[in-house]
């Protein structure tokens, strides 16, 4: 059994598709399929149930997947440890983030890390915070910038990065009180992000606590579209303060909300708990958290 076989197997298991797994692994589909068949022969059992539409793990495949990930992580850690003894940092770093996560300059953090450690291969993945936390717990990501709005597994450690209040933004001619409560917004039409975005979840929870059944008529999946829609007076939005401070929002009116500890926008860097973090992950945490924290309001809770 070779590590490359395990890498191909994990790729197919995660992608649920041989073609996508081959593209991800930079290998021909025929080569990847041959490697999987050889691994199945060696293990004496099929690892996948194949159909024309998708690929599913067998019971044996699910058991092997856990150990395959552990073996690959161990091999990577051994290489990283050997390099660290020689005063080098090498290997790979897989980072996750919500798209346009408010208050954190993810590209700048990645650039600082790459400048300090050019021998490390860096990759980035955008998903919802909850999905990113699950990826960190399963060792599919080394670190992720997440906005936490629910419980986190014990296997994931959070390093707080920022905490900032939410504000209401609206068209310049839209009447708003000096400080806006959810009761003031009861009859408003809202622009907000899609349901799996942390900002949306934070707003839904806050509105529910206030007893407000708000109407989100316009759902978007990027900050610029939200600001454009608010700028055309199609609705109001409740967003983390860094979004209201963007140049594109300069023509909008912004009003604070009562400072509720349960409704603040809090971003943390999620990594695996215990001693599972690689040297590259440890260095990224130091560079990313320090660099980001120097430019924004520090998290104090």
HELIX and SHEET records of a PDB file:
HELIX    1   1 UNK A    3  UNK A   15  1                                  13    
HELIX    2   2 UNK A   18  UNK A   25  1                                   8    
HELIX    3   3 UNK A   29  UNK A   43  1                                  15    
HELIX    4   4 UNK A   59  UNK A   85  1                                  27    
HELIX    5   5 UNK A  106  UNK A  116  1                                  11    
HELIX    6   6 UNK A  129  UNK A  137  1                                   9    
HELIX    7   7 UNK A  183  UNK A  185  5                                   3    
HELIX    8   8 UNK A  198  UNK A  209  1                                  12    
HELIX    9   9 UNK A  223  UNK A  231  1                                   9    
HELIX   10  10 UNK A  241  UNK A  244  1                                   4    
HELIX   11  11 UNK A  247  UNK A  249  5                                   3    
HELIX   12  12 UNK A  261  UNK A  263  5                                   3    
HELIX   13  13 UNK A  279  UNK A  293  1                                  15    
SHEET    1   A 2 UNK A  48  UNK A  50  0                                        
SHEET    2   A 2 UNK A  55  UNK A  57 -1                                        
SHEET    1   B 5 UNK A 120  UNK A 126  0                                        
SHEET    2   B 5 UNK A  91  UNK A  97  1                                        
SHEET    3   B 5 UNK A 143  UNK A 147  1                                        
SHEET    4   B 5 UNK A 265  UNK A 272 -1                                        
SHEET    5   B 5 UNK A 156  UNK A 164 -1                                        
SHEET    1   C 4 UNK A 179  UNK A 180  0                                        
SHEET    2   C 4 UNK A 253  UNK A 257  1                                        
SHEET    3   C 4 UNK A 166  UNK A 170 -1                                        
SHEET    4   C 4 UNK A 237  UNK A 240 -1                                        
SHEET    1   D 2 UNK A 189  UNK A 193  0                                        
SHEET    2   D 2 UNK A 215  UNK A 220  1                                        
END                                                                             
